[in-house]
Amino acid sequence: MSNSDLERVTVRPMDEYNQKLVSHVHPQNWVNPQPADVYDLVVIGAGTAGLVVAAEAAGLDLGLKVALIEKHLMGGDCLNVGCVPSKTIIRSARVVGEIRDAKDLGVNIPQHNIDVDFPKVMARMRRIRASISHNDSAERFSFLGVDIFLGSGRFASKNSVEVGDKTLRFKKAVIATGTRAAQLSIPGIEKAGYLTNETVFSLIQRPERLAVIGGGPIGCELAQAFRRLGSEVVLFHSGSHLLNKEDAQAAEILQKVLISEGIRVVLNSKLEEVVTVTQGKRLYFSSNSHRDSVTVDEILVGAGRSPNVEGLNLEAVGVKYDQRQGVKVNDYLQTTNPKIYAAGDICMNWKFTHAADAAARIVIKNILFSPFGLGRSKLSSLVMPWVTYTDPEIAHVGLCEHEAQKLGIEVTTIKIPFSSVDRAIADGEESGFLKIHHKKGSDQIIGATIVASHAGEMISVVTTAIVNKIGLSKLSSVIHPYPTQAEAIKKAADAYRHTLLTSNTKKLLGFLTKLS
């Protein structure tokens, strides 16, 4: 593919920040290199999983020839339309929440005079994204020794991939093409138009009225952010409560917060039709057998993902896939073609950046080291934490109670309300809690959920304990600085220790105390 044939990629608006972004992650002047005779590894997709696989393989100093193919923007969803832009605007939205609650802390601020400069919020996001983008750039990965090919890659034979007019022969390959927002079968929505995570960050003007479809993490995060930034928001969710996959009590806390902030939450909803009217986009829906409608300026779809399997010609190399679930892999992330692996959203239920990173490292070990008898790593061995970045945050790791029950594991749950944690009381953040589930009759931690303003910063302590098989007894001996909200973890561990004091033990201690 010559320079003139390279598809031009733009990111709206093409201001100085997005021009810088594009110059890093899909430079228009890029010239694809002349392919090597054969590559040890060809990676299709330069999102988190693909980038980590390519960087790790090239960085081992083993003389491996590595090629990385990307048809759109290097950095994938995380950099361009996911983690980085969303958390940047969530930070601005959190400041609004802090100002709103300042009166409770003795700081009087005119509540109706919070001036949110939405264009500036979005410009700050674009500036930060551009400043980070060099980490994922074509230039940087080329410097690392990876051959970068910009364009659409497709399997041409059992050991080759085509990119434009170039053919890349490989010994092993990795599919890391990720997912995209799923299309919804709502009559009229395509004609009316809607936003997804791939387009919402291109906004430069705030939508005065916003409908968000989907009460999962993306929907809840962006619904709260846009409400705090000044939009009227209605949040539609098909389930009976938000965040179906989370602890029900945690989801209930967040649901109450969103409603208290003025978000209209419509549960058990079925969207029937979208019609363009003079006033905007009108959504007709039913909820609990009641029909209604609402008119908005923009619709944001945050429900469901579809795997990017189209155009890869997977049939040519015997890689089985599903249009909904993506590429099929075994526990070693190997596809039905033993020479081809997959990693990231394209093949995993965990659709997180850190999950894609961890999976990429499994792939590297299984491709490069297991042939020499150094062992194979399994996806099922990972202990995966996740965070919903609302305010408060909801963080989770391991099993929930109902999941443990399905596996036949009896658990005991220790719950520490933040209303009993001094730092949380001082911060005015008492509504959350910490739950730790441990195996009944043992101090082995099975899982945990934290609801707090900075729950994401705390969950790693519990994750570390699970990974390293550190039980509640040892956690109890860890000294936490006072006062911190993370002290809730020590309180839970201490609560477990107290359960070890049986009535007979207490009697014995009382007797020995009298003797002393």
Buried (B, 14 or more C-beta within 10 A) or exposed (E): BEEEEBEEBEBEBEBEBBBBBBBBBBBBEBEBEEBBEEBBBBBBBBBBBBBBBBBBBBBEEEEBBBBBBBBBBBBBBBBBBBBBBBBBBBBBBBEBBBBBBEEEEEEEEEEEEBEBEBEEBBBBBBBBBBBBBBBBBBBBBBEBBBBBBBBBBBBBEEBBBBBBEBEBBBBBBBBBBBBBBBEBEBEBBEEBEBBBBBBBBBBEEBBEBBBBBBBBBBBBBBBBBBBBBBBBBBBBBBBEBBBEEBBEEBBBBBBEBBEEBEBBBBBBBEBBBBBEEEEBBBBBBBBEEEEEEBBBBBBBBBBBBBBBBEEBBBEBBBBEBEEEEBBBBEEBBBBBBEBBBBBBBBBBEBBBBBBBBBBBBBBBBBBBBEEEEEEBBEBEEBBBBBBBBBBBBBBBBBBBBEBBEEEEBEBBBBBBBBEEBEBBBEBEBBBBBBBBBBBEEBBBBBBBBBBBBBBBBBBBBBBBBBEEEBBBEEBBEEEBEEBBBBBBBBBBBBBBBEEEEEEEEEEEEEEEEEEE
